[in-house]
Amino acid sequence: IRQEISDIESGKLDMTVNPLKMAPHTQEQVINSNWNRPYSRELAAFPY
């Protein structure tokens, strides 16, 4: 979680739409073909 916070602070991840704010990421969301988030499924399913 600390690395994700650091990425938000540095601007690498968006401040309002990021894996921390959008959590939890269910299996159904991760495997669904409709992924409309600005970060990868991999980051959502397997955080740092």
Backbone as a printed PyTorch tensor [residue, N CA C, xyz], in Angstrom:
tensor([[[  0.8390,  -1.1970,   0.0000],
         [  0.0000,   0.0000,   0.0000],
         [  0.8790,   1.2540,   0.0000]],

        [[  1.9870,   1.1970,   0.7050],
         [  2.8620,   2.3700,   0.7680],
         [  3.3500,   2.7780,  -0.6190]],

        [[  3.7030,   1.7970,  -1.4510],
         [  4.1750,   2.1130,  -2.8040],
         [  3.0640,   2.7500,  -3.6340]],

        [[  1.8480,   2.2630,  -3.4820],
         [  0.7270,   2.8570,  -4.2120],
         [  0.5020,   4.3010,  -3.7650]],

        [[  0.6030,   4.5530,  -2.4760],
         [  0.4750,   5.9250,  -1.9630],
         [  1.5780,   6.8050,  -2.5410]],

        [[  2.7920,   6.2890,  -2.5780],
         [  3.9160,   7.0320,  -3.1460],
         [  3.6830,   7.3410,  -4.6240]],

        [[  3.1340,   6.3740,  -5.3670],
         [  2.8370,   6.5920,  -6.7860],
         [  1.7520,   7.6500,  -6.9720]],

        [[  0.8060,   7.7170,  -6.0590],
         [ -0.2310,   8.7560,  -6.1160],
         [  0.3920,  10.1200,  -5.8170]],

        [[  1.2270,  10.1820,  -4.7960],
         [  1.8790,  11.4400,  -4.4270],
         [  2.7700,  11.9730,  -5.5460]],

        [[  3.4420,  11.0690,  -6.2480],
         [  4.3650,  11.4900,  -7.3130],
         [  3.6610,  11.7580,  -8.6390]],

        [[  2.3710,  11.4020,  -8.7220],
         [  1.6220,  11.6220,  -9.9510],
         [  1.6390,  10.4440, -10.9060]],

        [[  2.3030,   9.3690, -10.5320],
         [  2.3290,   8.1730, -11.3870],
         [  0.9380,   7.5580, -11.4920]],

        [[  0.1730,   7.6160, -10.4170],
         [ -1.2230,   7.1710, -10.4040],
         [ -2.1160,   8.3820, -10.1550]],

        [[ -3.2900,   8.3760, -10.7530],
         [ -4.2510,   9.4630, -10.5990],
         [ -4.7060,   9.5780,  -9.1440]],

        [[ -4.9200,  10.8010,  -8.6930],
         [ -5.3040,  11.0220,  -7.3040],
         [ -6.7360,  10.5630,  -7.0010]],

        [[ -7.6230,  10.6070,  -7.9800],
         [ -9.0180,  10.2590,  -7.7160],
         [ -9.4240,   8.8880,  -8.2370]],

        [[ -8.7600,   8.4010,  -9.2850],
         [ -9.0940,   7.0870,  -9.8440],
         [ -7.8330,   6.2340,  -9.7870]],

        [[ -7.6760,   5.5020,  -8.6970],
         [ -6.4980,   4.6700,  -8.5030],
         [ -6.8980,   3.3760,  -7.8040]],

        [[ -6.0170,   2.3950,  -7.7570],
         [ -6.3710,   1.1030,  -7.1640],
         [ -6.8250,   1.1850,  -5.7050]],

        [[ -6.3110,   2.1260,  -4.9560],
         [ -6.7250,   2.2430,  -3.5530],
         [ -8.1500,   2.7680,  -3.4300]],

        [[ -8.4730,   3.7950,  -4.1980],
         [ -9.8280,   4.3710,  -4.1320],
         [-10.8720,   3.4490,  -4.7370]],

        [[-10.4870,   2.6720,  -5.7570],
         [-11.4350,   1.8260,  -6.4740],
         [-11.5340,   0.4150,  -5.8850]],

        [[-10.7720,   0.1220,  -4.8530],
         [-10.7960,  -1.2050,  -4.2300],
         [-12.1340,  -1.4280,  -3.5350]],

        [[-12.5580,  -2.6550,  -3.4030],
         [-11.8680,  -3.8990,  -3.7740],
         [-12.0980,  -4.2400,  -5.2370]],

        [[-11.1870,  -5.0300,  -5.7830],
         [-11.2860,  -5.5190,  -7.1570],
         [-11.6270,  -7.0010,  -7.0840]],

        [[-12.8670,  -7.3140,  -7.4010],
         [-13.3210,  -8.7010,  -7.3220],
         [-12.7900,  -9.5000,  -8.5110]],

        [[-12.8190, -10.8230,  -8.3810],
         [-12.4060, -11.6790,  -9.4960],
         [-13.2360, -11.3800, -10.7330]],

        [[-14.5190, -11.1990, -10.5410],
         [-15.4050, -10.9260, -11.6740],
         [-14.9830,  -9.6550, -12.4100]],

        [[-14.6390,  -8.6130, -11.6750],
         [-14.2080,  -7.3670, -12.3060],
         [-12.8960,  -7.5520, -13.0620]],

        [[-11.9780,  -8.2850, -12.4770],
         [-10.6540,  -8.4480, -13.0670],
         [-10.6960,  -9.2910, -14.3410]],

        [[-11.5420, -10.3220, -14.3830],
         [-11.5730, -11.1940, -15.5660],
         [-12.5700, -10.7340, -16.6220]],

        [[-13.4010,  -9.7710, -16.2960],
         [-14.3790,  -9.2540, -17.2490],
         [-13.6610,  -8.5630, -18.4080]],

        [[-14.1500,  -8.7500, -19.6270],
         [-13.4990,  -8.1490, -20.7970],
         [-13.6520,  -6.6290, -20.8390]],

        [[-14.5750,  -6.0730, -20.0690],
         [-14.7850,  -4.6290, -20.0310],
         [-13.9960,  -4.0190, -18.8660]],

        [[-12.7570,  -3.6160, -19.1200],
         [-11.9180,  -2.9860, -18.0970],
         [-11.7660,  -1.5210, -18.4680]],

        [[-12.3680,  -0.6270, -17.6930],
         [-12.3860,   0.7970, -18.0500],
         [-11.6830,   1.6760, -17.0200]],

        [[-10.6400,   1.1570, -16.4430],
         [ -9.9010,   1.9280, -15.4350],
         [ -8.5370,   2.3150, -15.9880]],

        [[ -7.9780,   3.4340, -15.5300],
         [ -6.7220,   3.9120, -16.1040],
         [ -5.4790,   3.1540, -15.6390]],

        [[ -5.6410,   2.1570, -14.8070],
         [ -4.5220,   1.3260, -14.3560],
         [ -4.7920,  -0.1070, -14.8060]],

        [[ -3.7590,  -0.9070, -14.8100],
         [ -3.8670,  -2.2550, -15.3600],
         [ -4.6330,  -3.2100, -14.4480]],

        [[ -5.1450,  -4.2430, -15.0610],
         [ -5.8000,  -5.3140, -14.2940],
         [ -4.7940,  -5.9670, -13.3550]],

        [[ -3.5640,  -6.1030, -13.8440],
         [ -2.5160,  -6.7270, -13.0420],
         [ -2.2880,  -5.9580, -11.7430]],

        [[ -2.2600,  -4.6400, -11.8360],
         [ -2.0750,  -3.8210, -10.6330],
         [ -3.2700,  -3.9570,  -9.6980]],

        [[ -4.4570,  -4.0530, -10.2620],
         [ -5.6620,  -4.2040,  -9.4450],
         [ -5.6840,  -5.5560,  -8.7330]],

        [[ -5.3350,  -6.6140,  -9.4590],
         [ -5.4180,  -7.9660,  -8.9060],
         [ -4.2200,  -8.3280,  -8.0370]],

        [[ -3.0510,  -7.8180,  -8.4170],
         [ -1.8130,  -8.1510,  -7.7070],
         [ -1.0620,  -6.8730,  -7.3580]],

        [[ -1.5200,  -6.1420,  -6.3320],
         [ -0.8590,  -4.8820,  -5.9670],
         [  0.6010,  -5.1130,  -5.5660]],

        [[  1.3600,  -4.0500,  -5.4960],
         [  2.7900,  -4.1260,  -5.1600],
         [  3.0450,  -4.9850,  -3.9630]]])
